[in-house]
């Protein structure tokens, strides 16, 4: 089994990953496990359903306990053709005991104690920390992985700046606005250095003015799209330009969070995009509106993030010329 190092750390310590990573579009690996009554179960046992598989070391550990309880809570809102399977190395009777104590009634717990092959098949095992992975399987293929959704890749990403316009900015808190402009500027400079496409929208330019000059200068090569709809997806030109990039990860910045940003994010999620909302690069006039909208976007499946997280996910490693240049922006 191949080993990979230098990809992740845990509490500052390097971790060694084993085996090949699963990618969206891969054929779903089959496996054989047992249920709480020792009956055999395979991937095909749930044929025809969307299978969300969470593989964990043990349900009795704090993180795995919390994760499975949350899955049980969220499973109530899933469609009828979806099933959540949590596979662990616990003995079946121990799983049954834990489920009874925790009130787990929507997640199916399965044991890999015999072969210990399912966890290896659907996760990336780690020498130091066991297993941990969540994937979604539909029609026999991997359709979602946690890393694929949460981890930005420069080849897949596009940066969107929504309505940071002169007359709209007048109504914003000066301190928050200053930080927002700084953070969007960092992301624009990073996008230019890393060859990431940038799309800019402007709401009713005649009434709200153009994009702030300091951002327009840094986005000189970006295309700008005027709109009347609050959602950027209400602009056919924007939708066409976004589609033309071929990118699937959308980094969202701009204003106002509870109006144009929120509506754009919901429509992008509906269209199947992985959306990363940069919390310190979106704003509303009201902090409460900002907070409510961020929560709503998270419930819609958007990834809440921050400027530095975006930057360092895109850079991946230290020591490169890109790192030396761009890391100075956040010092």
C-alpha positions as CSV (number, residue, x, y, z in Angstrom):
1,X,0.0,0.0,0.0
2,X,1.4,3.4,-1.0
3,X,2.3,6.0,1.6
4,X,1.9,9.8,1.4
5,X,3.5,12.3,3.7
6,X,3.5,16.1,3.9
7,X,-0.2,16.5,3.1
8,X,-1.8,16.9,6.5
9,X,-0.7,17.5,10.1
10,X,-2.4,16.8,13.4
11,X,-1.6,19.2,16.2
12,X,1.5,20.2,14.2
13,X,2.7,16.7,13.7
14,X,3.0,15.2,10.2
15,X,0.7,12.3,9.4
16,X,1.3,9.4,7.0
17,X,-1.6,8.5,4.8
18,X,-1.9,5.1,3.2
19,X,-3.4,4.0,-0.1
20,X,-5.0,5.9,-3.0
21,X,-7.4,8.8,-2.6
22,X,-11.0,8.4,-3.8
23,X,-12.1,11.1,-6.3
24,X,-15.5,12.1,-7.6
25,X,-16.4,9.9,-10.6
26,X,-14.5,6.9,-9.3
27,X,-16.3,3.6,-9.2
28,X,-17.5,3.0,-5.7
29,X,-15.4,0.3,-4.0
30,X,-17.5,-2.6,-2.7
31,X,-17.0,-4.0,0.8
32,X,-18.4,-6.6,3.2
33,X,-19.4,-5.7,6.8
34,X,-22.0,-6.9,9.3
35,X,-24.9,-5.2,10.9
36,X,-25.7,-5.1,14.6
37,X,-27.3,-8.6,14.3
38,X,-24.2,-10.1,12.5
39,X,-26.0,-10.3,9.2
40,X,-23.7,-9.6,6.2
41,X,-24.0,-6.3,4.4
42,X,-22.3,-5.1,1.2
43,X,-22.5,-1.9,-0.8
44,X,-25.0,-3.5,-3.1
45,X,-27.4,-4.2,-0.1
46,X,-28.4,-0.6,-0.6
47,X,-28.5,-0.5,-4.4
48,X,-30.7,2.2,-5.8
49,X,-30.2,4.5,-2.8
50,X,-27.9,7.5,-2.4
51,X,-25.4,6.1,0.2
52,X,-23.7,8.5,2.5
53,X,-20.9,6.6,4.2
54,X,-19.1,7.8,7.3
55,X,-16.1,5.6,8.3
56,X,-14.8,6.1,11.8
57,X,-12.4,4.2,14.2
58,X,-14.8,3.9,17.1
59,X,-18.2,5.3,18.1
60,X,-17.0,5.6,21.7
61,X,-14.5,8.3,20.9
62,X,-15.6,11.9,21.4
63,X,-15.2,13.1,17.7
64,X,-16.8,10.0,16.2
65,X,-19.6,10.2,18.8
66,X,-20.4,13.8,17.9
67,X,-20.2,13.2,14.2
68,X,-22.6,10.3,14.2
69,X,-25.1,12.1,16.5
70,X,-25.0,15.0,14.0
71,X,-25.6,12.7,11.1
72,X,-28.5,11.2,12.9
73,X,-30.0,14.7,13.4
74,X,-29.5,15.8,9.8
75,X,-30.7,12.5,8.4
76,X,-34.3,13.5,9.2
77,X,-34.2,16.1,6.4
78,X,-32.8,13.7,3.7
79,X,-34.9,12.4,0.9
80,X,-36.3,8.9,1.1
81,X,-33.8,7.4,-1.3
82,X,-30.9,8.4,0.9
83,X,-29.3,6.3,3.6
84,X,-26.5,7.2,6.1
85,X,-24.2,4.3,6.9
86,X,-21.6,4.7,9.6
87,X,-18.9,2.0,9.6
88,X,-16.6,1.5,12.5
89,X,-14.3,-1.1,13.9
90,X,-16.4,-1.6,17.0
91,X,-18.0,-5.0,17.7
92,X,-21.6,-5.2,16.5
93,X,-23.0,-5.6,20.1
94,X,-21.0,-2.5,21.1
95,X,-22.5,-0.5,18.3
96,X,-26.0,-1.6,19.3
97,X,-25.4,-0.6,22.9
98,X,-24.0,2.8,21.8
99,X,-26.9,3.5,19.4
100,X,-29.4,2.6,22.2
101,X,-27.7,4.9,24.7
102,X,-27.3,7.8,22.1
103,X,-30.8,7.5,20.6
104,X,-29.5,6.8,17.1
105,X,-32.5,5.8,15.0
106,X,-31.8,7.2,11.5
107,X,-28.1,6.2,10.9
108,X,-27.3,2.6,10.1
109,X,-24.2,1.4,12.0
110,X,-22.2,-1.3,10.5
111,X,-19.1,-3.2,11.9
112,X,-15.9,-3.9,10.0
113,X,-14.4,-5.8,12.9
114,X,-13.9,-9.0,10.9
115,X,-12.1,-8.0,7.7
116,X,-11.2,-4.4,8.5
117,X,-11.3,-3.8,4.7
118,X,-14.3,-1.4,4.3
119,X,-12.6,1.4,6.2
120,X,-9.5,0.9,4.0
121,X,-11.7,0.9,0.9
122,X,-13.6,4.1,1.5
123,X,-11.2,6.1,3.6
124,X,-7.5,7.1,3.6
125,X,-6.1,5.1,6.5
126,X,-3.5,6.9,8.6
127,X,-0.6,5.3,10.5
128,X,-1.0,7.6,13.5
129,X,-4.8,8.2,13.7
130,X,-6.7,5.3,12.2
131,X,-9.5,6.1,9.8
132,X,-11.8,9.0,9.0
133,X,-13.7,9.8,5.8
134,X,-17.2,10.7,4.5
135,X,-18.2,9.9,1.0
136,X,-21.4,9.9,-1.0
137,X,-22.2,7.1,-3.5
138,X,-24.9,7.4,-6.2
139,X,-25.4,5.1,-9.2
140,X,-22.3,3.2,-8.3
141,X,-20.0,6.2,-8.4
142,X,-18.4,8.4,-5.8
143,X,-20.3,11.7,-6.1
144,X,-19.0,13.6,-3.1
145,X,-16.0,13.5,-0.8
146,X,-15.3,15.7,2.1
147,X,-11.9,16.8,0.9
148,X,-13.4,17.4,-2.6
149,X,-16.0,19.8,-1.1
150,X,-14.0,21.5,1.7
151,X,-10.5,21.7,0.2
152,X,-10.0,24.4,-2.5
153,X,-8.0,23.5,-5.6
154,X,-6.6,26.3,-7.7
155,X,-7.4,24.4,-10.9
156,X,-11.1,24.1,-9.8
157,X,-11.6,27.5,-8.2
158,X,-13.1,30.8,-9.4
159,X,-13.4,34.0,-7.3
160,X,-16.6,36.0,-7.4
161,X,-16.8,39.6,-6.1
162,X,-20.4,40.7,-5.6
163,X,-21.5,44.3,-5.6
164,X,-18.8,46.1,-3.7
165,X,-20.0,49.4,-5.2
166,X,-19.3,53.0,-4.3
167,X,-22.8,54.2,-3.2
168,X,-23.6,50.9,-1.4
169,X,-20.4,51.1,0.5
170,X,-21.3,54.5,1.9
171,X,-24.0,52.8,4.0
172,X,-21.6,50.3,5.5
173,X,-19.7,50.4,8.8
174,X,-16.3,52.0,8.1
175,X,-14.2,49.7,10.2
176,X,-15.8,46.5,8.8
177,X,-15.7,47.9,5.2
178,X,-12.0,48.7,5.5
179,X,-11.2,45.1,6.5
180,X,-13.5,43.7,3.8
181,X,-11.8,45.8,1.1
182,X,-8.4,44.6,2.4
183,X,-9.4,41.0,2.4
184,X,-11.0,41.0,-1.1
185,X,-7.8,42.8,-2.3
186,X,-5.7,39.9,-0.9
187,X,-7.9,37.4,-2.7
188,X,-7.7,39.3,-6.0
189,X,-3.9,39.5,-5.8
190,X,-3.8,35.9,-5.0
191,X,-6.1,35.0,-7.8
192,X,-4.0,36.9,-10.3
193,X,-0.8,35.2,-9.1
194,X,-2.4,31.7,-9.2
195,X,-4.2,32.1,-12.5
196,X,-7.7,31.8,-10.9
197,X,-10.5,33.4,-12.9
198,X,-12.3,36.4,-11.3
199,X,-15.9,37.4,-12.0
200,X,-17.3,40.8,-10.7
201,X,-21.0,41.7,-10.5
202,X,-22.5,45.2,-10.0
203,X,-26.1,45.9,-9.0
204,X,-27.9,48.7,-10.9
205,X,-24.8,50.7,-11.6
206,X,-26.8,53.9,-12.3
207,X,-28.1,54.0,-8.8
208,X,-25.3,52.3,-6.8
209,X,-22.2,53.3,-8.7
210,X,-19.3,51.2,-9.9
211,X,-17.1,48.8,-8.0
212,X,-14.7,50.5,-5.6
213,X,-11.7,51.9,-7.6
214,X,-9.1,50.1,-5.4
215,X,-10.7,46.8,-6.1
216,X,-11.4,47.5,-9.7
217,X,-7.7,48.2,-10.2
218,X,-6.8,44.8,-8.7
219,X,-9.4,43.1,-10.8
220,X,-8.5,44.9,-14.0
221,X,-8.4,41.7,-16.0
222,X,-11.7,40.4,-14.6
223,X,-15.0,40.6,-16.4
224,X,-17.8,42.6,-14.8
225,X,-21.5,41.9,-15.1
226,X,-24.3,44.4,-14.3
227,X,-27.5,43.0,-13.0
228,X,-30.9,43.9,-11.7
229,X,-31.7,40.6,-10.0
230,X,-30.3,40.4,-6.5
231,X,-28.8,37.0,-7.3
232,X,-25.8,37.1,-9.5
233,X,-27.3,34.0,-11.2
234,X,-30.1,36.3,-12.4
235,X,-27.6,37.6,-14.9
236,X,-27.5,35.3,-17.9
237,X,-24.1,36.7,-18.8
238,X,-22.7,35.9,-15.4
239,X,-24.0,32.3,-15.5
240,X,-22.6,31.8,-19.0
241,X,-19.2,33.2,-17.9
242,X,-19.1,31.1,-14.8
243,X,-20.0,28.0,-16.9
244,X,-17.3,28.9,-19.4
245,X,-14.6,28.8,-16.8
246,X,-15.2,25.1,-16.2
247,X,-14.6,25.6,-12.5
248,X,-16.7,23.9,-9.8
249,X,-15.5,25.7,-6.7
250,X,-16.8,29.2,-6.2
251,X,-15.2,31.5,-3.7
252,X,-17.7,34.2,-2.7
253,X,-17.0,37.7,-1.5
254,X,-19.0,40.9,-1.5
255,X,-22.2,42.5,-0.2
256,X,-24.7,42.5,1.2
257,X,-24.5,39.1,2.8
258,X,-28.2,38.7,3.5
259,X,-29.4,39.8,0.1
260,X,-27.3,39.4,-3.1
261,X,-24.7,37.2,-1.6
262,X,-27.2,34.8,0.1
263,X,-29.4,34.5,-3.0
264,X,-26.3,33.9,-5.3
265,X,-25.0,31.2,-2.9
266,X,-28.3,29.4,-2.8
267,X,-28.6,29.3,-6.6
268,X,-25.0,28.2,-7.0
269,X,-25.6,25.4,-4.5
270,X,-28.8,24.4,-6.3
271,X,-26.7,24.2,-9.5
272,X,-24.2,21.8,-7.9
273,X,-21.3,24.2,-7.2
274,X,-19.1,23.8,-4.2
275,X,-19.4,27.3,-2.6
276,X,-16.9,28.8,-0.1
277,X,-18.2,31.9,1.6
278,X,-15.4,34.1,2.9
279,X,-16.9,35.3,6.1
280,X,-14.4,38.1,6.6
281,X,-14.9,39.3,3.0
282,X,-18.7,39.5,3.0
283,X,-20.7,42.1,4.9
284,X,-24.1,43.6,5.6
285,X,-25.1,46.9,7.2
286,X,-26.3,44.9,10.2
287,X,-24.2,42.4,12.0
288,X,-27.3,40.4,12.8
289,X,-28.3,40.2,9.1
290,X,-24.7,39.1,8.3
291,X,-24.8,36.4,11.0
292,X,-28.2,35.1,9.9
293,X,-27.2,34.9,6.3
294,X,-24.0,33.1,7.0
295,X,-25.9,30.5,9.0
296,X,-28.5,30.1,6.2
297,X,-25.7,29.7,3.6
298,X,-24.1,27.1,5.8
299,X,-27.3,25.2,6.1
300,X,-27.6,25.3,2.3
301,X,-24.3,23.5,2.1
302,X,-21.8,26.4,1.6
303,X,-18.5,26.2,3.3
304,X,-17.8,29.1,5.7
305,X,-14.2,30.1,5.5
306,X,-11.9,33.1,5.9
307,X,-9.3,34.9,3.7
308,X,-6.3,33.3,5.2
309,X,-7.8,29.8,4.9
310,X,-8.6,30.3,1.3
311,X,-5.1,31.6,0.6
312,X,-3.2,28.8,2.2
313,X,-5.5,26.1,0.8
314,X,-4.8,27.4,-2.7
315,X,-1.0,27.5,-1.9
316,X,-0.9,24.0,-0.4
317,X,2.8,24.1,0.6
318,X,5.3,26.6,2.0
319,X,8.7,27.4,0.5
320,X,7.6,28.1,-3.1
321,X,8.0,31.5,-4.8
322,X,4.2,31.9,-4.8
323,X,4.1,31.3,-1.0
324,X,6.9,33.7,-0.4
325,X,5.1,36.4,-2.4
326,X,1.5,35.9,-1.3
327,X,2.1,35.1,2.4
328,X,3.4,38.6,2.8
329,X,-0.2,39.8,2.1
330,X,-1.4,38.4,5.5
331,X,1.5,39.2,7.7
